[in-house]
Amino acid sequence: MKKQLNSKLTRLFLKAVSISSFFILAIPALALADGPGFNGGVNDGGGGCAVPIDGGLSYLAVAGIGYGVKMYVSSKKHKAIKPE
């Protein structure tokens, strides 16, 4: 019974992480916009816009580390409760 509950919680956690990761990655892509544009008189310093990728990757890295810590602690508790 406890293993079933843990499995359900893990699936729920994975769904939550998947959905939040999708939104974290999708929202910035929808927010991209072109600048006001220049009529030849201004040199804006290069071609194209630089888009920082760090924000979404940071959230994914934190979520991955949190999930790893959760699984590590869970495995330690499981081994402490049921020694082999």
MOPAC internal coordinates of N, CA, C and O (Angstrom, degrees):
PM7 1SCF
backbone

  N    0.0000 0     0.00 0     0.00 0    0    0    0
  C    1.4516 1     0.00 0     0.00 0    1    0    0
  C    1.5303 1   110.84 1     0.00 0    2    1    0
  O    1.2310 1   121.44 1   136.18 1    3    2    1
  N    1.3469 1   114.84 1   -43.82 1    3    2    1
  C    1.4494 1   118.84 1  -179.32 1    5    3    2
  C    1.5234 1   111.13 1   -66.61 1    6    5    3
  O    1.2310 1   120.80 1   144.10 1    7    6    5
  N    1.3319 1   116.08 1   -35.90 1    7    6    5
  C    1.4594 1   120.22 1   179.23 1    9    7    6
  C    1.5339 1   110.20 1   -67.23 1   10    9    7
  O    1.2310 1   120.66 1   142.25 1   11   10    9
  N    1.3469 1   116.35 1   -37.75 1   11   10    9
  C    1.4608 1   120.41 1   177.93 1   13   11   10
  C    1.5210 1   110.25 1   -63.64 1   14   13   11
  O    1.2310 1   120.37 1   136.91 1   15   14   13
  N    1.3299 1   116.90 1   -43.09 1   15   14   13
  C    1.4550 1   121.28 1   179.86 1   17   15   14
  C    1.5230 1   110.47 1   -63.70 1   18   17   15
  O    1.2310 1   120.49 1   136.75 1   19   18   17
  N    1.3227 1   116.67 1   -43.25 1   19   18   17
  C    1.4606 1   121.15 1   178.31 1   21   19   18
  C    1.5226 1   110.73 1   -61.88 1   22   21   19
  O    1.2310 1   120.79 1   140.02 1   23   22   21
  N    1.3322 1   116.09 1   -39.98 1   23   22   21
  C    1.4617 1   120.66 1   179.05 1   25   23   22
  C    1.5276 1   110.79 1   -65.12 1   26   25   23
  O    1.2310 1   120.42 1   138.36 1   27   26   25
  N    1.3230 1   116.80 1   -41.64 1   27   26   25
  C    1.4660 1   120.65 1   179.00 1   29   27   26
  C    1.5245 1   110.43 1   -65.66 1   30   29   27
  O    1.2310 1   120.58 1   138.33 1   31   30   29
  N    1.3264 1   116.50 1   -41.67 1   31   30   29
  C    1.4660 1   119.54 1   178.80 1   33   31   30
  C    1.5187 1   111.16 1   -65.45 1   34   33   31
  O    1.2310 1   120.43 1   141.83 1   35   34   33
  N    1.3136 1   116.78 1   -38.17 1   35   34   33
  C    1.4597 1   120.32 1   178.27 1   37   35   34
  C    1.5208 1   110.71 1   -64.44 1   38   37   35
  O    1.2310 1   120.27 1   135.76 1   39   38   37
  N    1.3280 1   117.08 1   -44.24 1   39   38   37
  C    1.4742 1   120.03 1   177.87 1   41   39   38
  C    1.5211 1   110.97 1   -62.89 1   42   41   39
  O    1.2310 1   120.37 1   138.58 1   43   42   41
  N    1.3333 1   116.89 1   -41.42 1   43   42   41
  C    1.4574 1   120.71 1   178.83 1   45   43   42
  C    1.5293 1   110.37 1   -63.59 1   46   45   43
  O    1.2310 1   120.79 1   137.61 1   47   46   45
  N    1.3247 1   116.09 1   -42.39 1   47   46   45
  C    1.4606 1   120.82 1   178.11 1   49   47   46
  C    1.5244 1   110.78 1   -62.50 1   50   49   47
  O    1.2310 1   120.26 1   135.86 1   51   50   49
  N    1.3283 1   117.11 1   -44.14 1   51   50   49
  C    1.4614 1   120.54 1   179.51 1   53   51   50
  C    1.5246 1   111.76 1   -63.98 1   54   53   51
  O    1.2310 1   120.45 1   141.54 1   55   54   53
  N    1.3369 1   116.75 1   -38.46 1   55   54   53
  C    1.4664 1   119.68 1   176.71 1   57   55   54
  C    1.5246 1   110.42 1   -63.47 1   58   57   55
  O    1.2310 1   120.50 1   135.36 1   59   58   57
  N    1.3288 1   116.65 1   -44.64 1   59   58   57
  C    1.4627 1   120.52 1  -179.77 1   61   59   58
  C    1.5213 1   111.01 1   -62.38 1   62   61   59
  O    1.2310 1   120.33 1   136.95 1   63   62   61
  N    1.3288 1   116.97 1   -43.05 1   63   62   61
  C    1.4696 1   120.38 1   178.91 1   65   63   62
  C    1.5227 1   110.44 1   -65.73 1   66   65   63
  O    1.2310 1   120.23 1   139.83 1   67   66   65
  N    1.3242 1   117.17 1   -40.17 1   67   66   65
  C    1.4666 1   120.52 1  -179.85 1   69   67   66
  C    1.5212 1   111.36 1   -64.24 1   70   69   67
  O    1.2310 1   120.83 1   133.77 1   71   70   69
  N    1.3162 1   116.02 1   -46.23 1   71   70   69
  C    1.4691 1   119.74 1  -178.56 1   73   71   70
  C    1.5215 1   110.53 1   -65.92 1   74   73   71
  O    1.2310 1   120.34 1   134.98 1   75   74   73
  N    1.3353 1   116.96 1   -45.02 1   75   74   73
  C    1.4625 1   118.78 1  -179.68 1   77   75   74
  C    1.5283 1   111.09 1   -66.14 1   78   77   75
  O    1.2310 1   120.10 1   143.72 1   79   78   77
  N    1.3263 1   117.42 1   -36.28 1   79   78   77
  C    1.4660 1   119.95 1   177.35 1   81   79   78
  C    1.5189 1   110.75 1   -64.15 1   82   81   79
  O    1.2310 1   120.59 1   139.65 1   83   82   81
  N    1.3199 1   116.49 1   -40.35 1   83   82   81
  C    1.4575 1   120.19 1   178.17 1   85   83   82
  C    1.5188 1   110.62 1   -59.40 1   86   85   83
  O    1.2310 1   120.53 1   132.77 1   87   86   85
  N    1.3385 1   116.59 1   -47.23 1   87   86   85
  C    1.4540 1   119.51 1  -178.73 1   89   87   86
  C    1.5263 1   111.80 1   -68.24 1   90   89   87
  O    1.2310 1   120.26 1   143.06 1   91   90   89
  N    1.3228 1   117.11 1   -36.94 1   91   90   89
  C    1.4586 1   119.53 1   178.64 1   93   91   90
  C    1.5201 1   110.51 1   -63.32 1   94   93   91
  O    1.2310 1   120.17 1   144.28 1   95   94   93
  N    1.3301 1   117.29 1   -35.72 1   95   94   93
  C    1.4561 1   120.46 1   179.86 1   97   95   94
  C    1.5352 1   112.54 1   -83.76 1   98   97   95
  O    1.2310 1   119.81 1   148.48 1   99   98   97
  N    1.3314 1   117.97 1   -31.52 1   99   98   97
  C    1.4619 1   120.69 1  -174.68 1  101   99   98
  C    1.5249 1   112.95 1   -81.60 1  102  101   99
  O    1.2310 1   119.37 1   141.54 1  103  102  101
  N    1.3118 1   118.80 1   -38.46 1  103  102  101
  C    1.4622 1   121.46 1  -175.56 1  105  103  102
  C    1.5303 1   112.04 1   -60.87 1  106  105  103
  O    1.2310 1   118.59 1   132.72 1  107  106  105
  N    1.3388 1   120.30 1   -47.28 1  107  106  105
  C    1.4674 1   118.13 1   178.17 1  109  107  106
  C    1.5361 1   112.89 1   -62.04 1  110  109  107
  O    1.2310 1   119.97 1   147.53 1  111  110  109
  N    1.3145 1   117.66 1   -32.47 1  111  110  109
  C    1.4650 1   120.00 1   178.73 1  113  111  110
  C    1.5265 1   110.59 1   -66.32 1  114  113  111
  O    1.2310 1   120.24 1   146.46 1  115  114  113
  N    1.3127 1   117.15 1   -33.54 1  115  114  113
  C    1.4664 1   120.54 1   178.23 1  117  115  114
  C    1.5303 1   111.54 1   -76.03 1  118  117  115
  O    1.2310 1   120.37 1   156.77 1  119  118  117
  N    1.3132 1   116.90 1   -23.23 1  119  118  117
  C    1.4565 1   120.96 1  -175.85 1  121  119  118
  C    1.5294 1   113.31 1   -86.32 1  122  121  119
  O    1.2310 1   119.69 1   176.66 1  123  122  121
  N    1.3212 1   118.20 1    -3.34 1  123  122  121
  C    1.4605 1   120.10 1  -179.55 1  125  123  122
  C    1.5274 1   109.80 1   -66.24 1  126  125  123
  O    1.2310 1   120.88 1   -43.82 1  127  126  125
  N    1.2990 1   115.91 1   136.18 1  127  126  125
  C    1.4634 1   120.45 1  -179.93 1  129  127  126
  C    1.5236 1   108.75 1  -143.24 1  130  129  127
  O    1.2310 1   121.01 1   -23.96 1  131  130  129
  N    1.2966 1   115.67 1   156.04 1  131  130  129
  C    1.4584 1   120.59 1   176.20 1  133  131  130
  C    1.5201 1   109.28 1   -80.59 1  134  133  131
  O    1.2310 1   121.33 1   -26.06 1  135  134  133
  N    1.3046 1   115.06 1   153.94 1  135  134  133
  C    1.4536 1   120.26 1   176.89 1  137  135  134
  C    1.5189 1   110.66 1   -72.53 1  138  137  135
  O    1.2310 1   120.46 1     1.07 1  139  138  137
  N    1.3263 1   116.72 1  -178.93 1  139  138  137
  C    1.4593 1   119.92 1  -177.21 1  141  139  138
  C    1.5237 1   113.12 1   -68.76 1  142  141  139
  O    1.2310 1   120.37 1   161.37 1  143  142  141
  N    1.3138 1   116.90 1   -18.63 1  143  142  141
  C    1.4674 1   119.76 1  -179.95 1  145  143  142
  C    1.5137 1   111.79 1    84.02 1  146  145  143
  O    1.2310 1   121.20 1   -27.15 1  147  146  145
  N    1.3183 1   115.32 1   152.85 1  147  146  145
  C    1.4555 1   120.46 1  -179.40 1  149  147  146
  C    1.5229 1   107.85 1  -128.75 1  150  149  147
  O    1.2310 1   121.24 1   -32.69 1  151  150  149
  N    1.2879 1   115.24 1   147.31 1  151  150  149
  C    1.4583 1   120.38 1  -178.15 1  153  151  150
  C    1.5136 1   111.81 1   -97.27 1  154  153  151
  O    1.2310 1   119.99 1  -127.23 1  155  154  153
  N    1.3019 1   117.63 1    52.77 1  155  154  153
  C    1.4476 1   121.85 1   173.17 1  157  155  154
  C    1.5094 1   116.25 1    81.24 1  158  157  155
  O    1.2310 1   118.25 1   158.57 1  159  158  157
  N    1.3221 1   120.95 1   -21.43 1  159  158  157
  C    1.4455 1   122.76 1  -174.76 1  161  159  158
  C    1.5228 1   113.69 1   -84.29 1  162  161  159
  O    1.2310 1   119.91 1   165.59 1  163  162  161
  N    1.3164 1   117.78 1   -14.41 1  163  162  161
  C    1.4644 1   120.34 1  -174.59 1  165  163  162
  C    1.5190 1   109.00 1  -120.45 1  166  165  163
  O    1.2310 1   120.68 1   -45.67 1  167  166  165
  N    1.3237 1   116.31 1   134.33 1  167  166  165
  C    1.4510 1   121.10 1   174.76 1  169  167  166
  C    1.5268 1   107.50 1   -98.46 1  170  169  167
  O    1.2310 1   120.50 1   -65.93 1  171  170  169
  N    1.3005 1   116.65 1   114.07 1  171  170  169
  C    1.4712 1   119.71 1  -176.32 1  173  171  170
  C    1.5249 1   112.91 1   -85.79 1  174  173  171
  O    1.2310 1   119.08 1  -174.56 1  175  174  173
  N    1.3141 1   119.36 1     5.44 1  175  174  173
  C    1.4506 1   121.47 1   171.10 1  177  175  174
  C    1.5103 1   116.31 1    95.58 1  178  177  175
  O    1.2310 1   118.63 1  -172.84 1  179  178  177
  N    1.2647 1   120.22 1     7.16 1  179  178  177
  C    1.4573 1   118.98 1   178.27 1  181  179  178
  C    1.5140 1   111.33 1   154.29 1  182  181  179
  O    1.2310 1   121.87 1     2.53 1  183  182  181
  N    1.2856 1   114.02 1  -177.47 1  183  182  181
  C    1.4588 1   118.36 1  -178.70 1  185  183  182
  C    1.5177 1   111.60 1  -103.03 1  186  185  183
  O    1.2310 1   121.04 1   -42.92 1  187  186  185
  N    1.2788 1   115.61 1   137.08 1  187  186  185
  C    1.4596 1   120.69 1   174.64 1  189  187  186
  C    1.5143 1   113.86 1    83.00 1  190  189  187
  O    1.2310 1   121.65 1   -13.07 1  191  190  189
  N    1.3069 1   114.44 1   166.93 1  191  190  189
  C    1.4601 1   121.26 1   179.20 1  193  191  190
  C    1.5176 1   109.32 1  -102.27 1  194  193  191
  O    1.2310 1   120.97 1   -36.93 1  195  194  193
  N    1.3004 1   115.76 1   143.07 1  195  194  193
  C    1.4644 1   119.91 1   174.88 1  197  195  194
  C    1.5245 1   108.49 1   -91.88 1  198  197  195
  O    1.2310 1   120.50 1   -55.34 1  199  198  197
  N    1.3087 1   116.65 1   124.66 1  199  198  197
  C    1.4603 1   121.28 1  -179.13 1  201  199  198
  C    1.5244 1   108.17 1  -111.62 1  202  201  199
  O    1.2310 1   120.30 1   -59.59 1  203  202  201
  N    1.3328 1   117.04 1   120.41 1  203  202  201
  C    1.4667 1   118.33 1   178.68 1  205  203  202
  C    1.5211 1   111.00 1   -70.10 1  206  205  203
  O    1.2310 1   120.44 1   -47.78 1  207  206  205
  N    1.3152 1   116.76 1   132.22 1  207  206  205
  C    1.4670 1   121.85 1  -179.50 1  209  207  206
  C    1.5250 1   109.86 1   -99.83 1  210  209  207
  O    1.2310 1   120.03 1   168.44 1  211  210  209
  N    1.3099 1   117.54 1   -11.56 1  211  210  209
  C    1.4564 1   121.83 1  -170.45 1  213  211  210
  C    1.5237 1   113.48 1   -59.44 1  214  213  211
  O    1.2310 1   118.67 1   142.09 1  215  214  213
  N    1.3063 1   120.15 1   -37.91 1  215  214  213
  C    1.4545 1   121.61 1  -175.04 1  217  215  214
  C    1.5166 1   113.85 1   -58.23 1  218  217  215
  O    1.2310 1   120.07 1   127.75 1  219  218  217
  N    1.3223 1   117.46 1   -52.25 1  219  218  217
  C    1.4570 1   120.67 1  -179.09 1  221  219  218
  C    1.5150 1   112.93 1   -67.80 1  222  221  219
  O    1.2310 1   120.46 1   140.35 1  223  222  221
  N    1.3217 1   116.73 1   -39.65 1  223  222  221
  C    1.4612 1   119.89 1   179.56 1  225  223  222
  C    1.5232 1   111.30 1   -67.24 1  226  225  223
  O    1.2310 1   120.34 1   146.06 1  227  226  225
  N    1.3082 1   116.95 1   -33.94 1  227  226  225
  C    1.4672 1   119.57 1   177.73 1  229  227  226
  C    1.5200 1   110.66 1   -63.43 1  230  229  227
  O    1.2310 1   120.46 1   136.06 1  231  230  229
  N    1.3296 1   116.72 1   -43.94 1  231  230  229
  C    1.4720 1   119.97 1   178.74 1  233  231  230
  C    1.5233 1   110.86 1   -63.43 1  234  233  231
  O    1.2310 1   120.54 1   138.67 1  235  234  233
  N    1.3125 1   116.58 1   -41.33 1  235  234  233
  C    1.4632 1   119.25 1   178.86 1  237  235  234
  C    1.5246 1   111.41 1   -65.32 1  238  237  235
  O    1.2310 1   120.41 1   140.17 1  239  238  237
  N    1.3229 1   116.83 1   -39.83 1  239  238  237
  C    1.4605 1   119.81 1   178.71 1  241  239  238
  C    1.5223 1   110.99 1   -64.36 1  242  241  239
  O    1.2310 1   120.37 1   137.18 1  243  242  241
  N    1.3346 1   116.90 1   -42.82 1  243  242  241
  C    1.4693 1   120.40 1   178.62 1  245  243  242
  C    1.5207 1   110.35 1   -64.53 1  246  245  243
  O    1.2310 1   120.08 1   138.19 1  247  246  245
  N    1.3307 1   117.45 1   -41.81 1  247  246  245
  C    1.4631 1   120.37 1   178.66 1  249  247  246
  C    1.5267 1   110.69 1   -63.81 1  250  249  247
  O    1.2310 1   120.06 1   138.99 1  251  250  249
  N    1.3205 1   117.49 1   -41.01 1  251  250  249
  C    1.4620 1   121.11 1   178.70 1  253  251  250
  C    1.5134 1   112.38 1   -65.37 1  254  253  251
  O    1.2310 1   120.78 1   138.33 1  255  254  253
  N    1.3207 1   116.11 1   -41.67 1  255  254  253
  C    1.4638 1   119.69 1   178.29 1  257  255  254
  C    1.5207 1   109.99 1   -66.20 1  258  257  255
  O    1.2310 1   120.12 1   137.78 1  259  258  257
  N    1.3158 1   117.37 1   -42.22 1  259  258  257
  C    1.4691 1   120.70 1   178.13 1  261  259  258
  C    1.5135 1   111.82 1   -61.71 1  262  261  259
  O    1.2310 1   120.58 1   137.91 1  263  262  261
  N    1.3128 1   116.50 1   -42.09 1  263  262  261
  C    1.4653 1   120.49 1   179.07 1  265  263  262
  C    1.5284 1   110.30 1   -66.13 1  266  265  263
  O    1.2310 1   120.30 1   139.90 1  267  266  265
  N    1.3174 1   117.04 1   -40.10 1  267  266  265
  C    1.4618 1   120.66 1   178.25 1  269  267  266
  C    1.5216 1   111.96 1   -63.27 1  270  269  267
  O    1.2310 1   120.82 1   137.44 1  271  270  269
  N    1.3292 1   116.04 1   -42.56 1  271  270  269
  C    1.4672 1   120.22 1   177.79 1  273  271  270
  C    1.5248 1   110.06 1   -64.12 1  274  273  271
  O    1.2310 1   120.46 1   137.90 1  275  274  273
  N    1.3246 1   116.73 1   -42.10 1  275  274  273
  C    1.4667 1   120.53 1   179.03 1  277  275  274
  C    1.5215 1   110.68 1   -60.48 1  278  277  275
  O    1.2310 1   120.14 1   135.26 1  279  278  277
  N    1.3188 1   117.33 1   -44.74 1  279  278  277
  C    1.4593 1   120.47 1  -179.23 1  281  279  278
  C    1.5297 1   111.09 1   -68.08 1  282  281  279
  O    1.2310 1   120.05 1   143.00 1  283  282  281
  N    1.3218 1   117.52 1   -37.00 1  283  282  281
  C    1.4630 1   121.56 1   178.73 1  285  283  282
  C    1.5294 1   109.93 1   -64.16 1  286  285  283
  O    1.2310 1   120.38 1   132.04 1  287  286  285
  N    1.3269 1   116.88 1   -47.96 1  287  286  285
  C    1.4658 1   120.91 1   179.60 1  289  287  286
  C    1.5206 1   110.24 1   -63.48 1  290  289  287
  O    1.2310 1   120.61 1   139.08 1  291  290  289
  N    1.3327 1   116.44 1   -40.92 1  291  290  289
  C    1.4591 1   120.75 1   179.24 1  293  291  290
  C    1.5268 1   111.25 1   -62.33 1  294  293  291
  O    1.2310 1   120.26 1   139.08 1  295  294  293
  N    1.3244 1   117.11 1   -40.92 1  295  294  293
  C    1.4604 1   119.56 1  -179.71 1  297  295  294
  C    1.5309 1   110.81 1   -69.53 1  298  297  295
  O    1.2310 1   120.13 1   144.75 1  299  298  297
  N    1.3235 1   117.36 1   -35.25 1  299  298  297
  C    1.4632 1   120.83 1   177.52 1  301  299  298
  C    1.5310 1   110.24 1   -66.20 1  302  301  299
  O    1.2310 1   120.23 1   138.53 1  303  302  301
  N    1.3357 1   117.16 1   -41.47 1  303  302  301
  C    1.4637 1   120.54 1   178.62 1  305  303  302
  C    1.5209 1   110.31 1   -65.34 1  306  305  303
  O    1.2310 1   120.97 1   138.95 1  307  306  305
  N    1.3282 1   115.75 1   -41.05 1  307  306  305
  C    1.4580 1   120.53 1  -179.04 1  309  307  306
  C    1.5278 1   110.82 1   -63.39 1  310  309  307
  O    1.2310 1   120.35 1   138.33 1  311  310  309
  N    1.3119 1   116.94 1   -41.67 1  311  310  309
  C    1.4776 1   120.77 1   179.15 1  313  311  310
  C    1.5207 1   110.84 1   -69.90 1  314  313  311
  O    1.2310 1   119.91 1   146.18 1  315  314  313
  N    1.3509 1   117.77 1   -33.82 1  315  314  313
  C    1.4624 1   120.56 1  -179.89 1  317  315  314
  C    1.5269 1   110.68 1   -70.61 1  318  317  315
  O    1.2310 1   120.17 1   145.22 1  319  318  317
  N    1.3298 1   117.28 1   -34.78 1  319  318  317
  C    1.4612 1   121.55 1  -178.41 1  321  319  318
  C    1.5375 1   109.85 1   -75.38 1  322  321  319
  O    1.2310 1   120.29 1   137.46 1  323  322  321
  N    1.3086 1   117.05 1   -42.54 1  323  322  321
  C    1.4662 1   121.61 1  -174.80 1  325  323  322
  C    1.5203 1   109.45 1  -123.26 1  326  325  323
  O    1.2310 1   119.94 1   -95.28 1  327  326  325
  N    1.3265 1   117.73 1    84.72 1  327  326  325
  C    1.4704 1   118.49 1   179.53 1  329  327  326
  C    1.5267 1   111.56 1   -69.15 1  330  329  327
  O    1.2310 1   121.56 1   -31.09 1  331  330  329
  N    1.3069 1   114.62 1   148.91 1  331  330  329
  C    1.4632 1   119.46 1  -177.82 1  333  331  330
  C    1.5026 1   111.49 1   -91.37 1  334  333  331
  O    1.2310 1   120.10 1   180.00 1  335  334  333

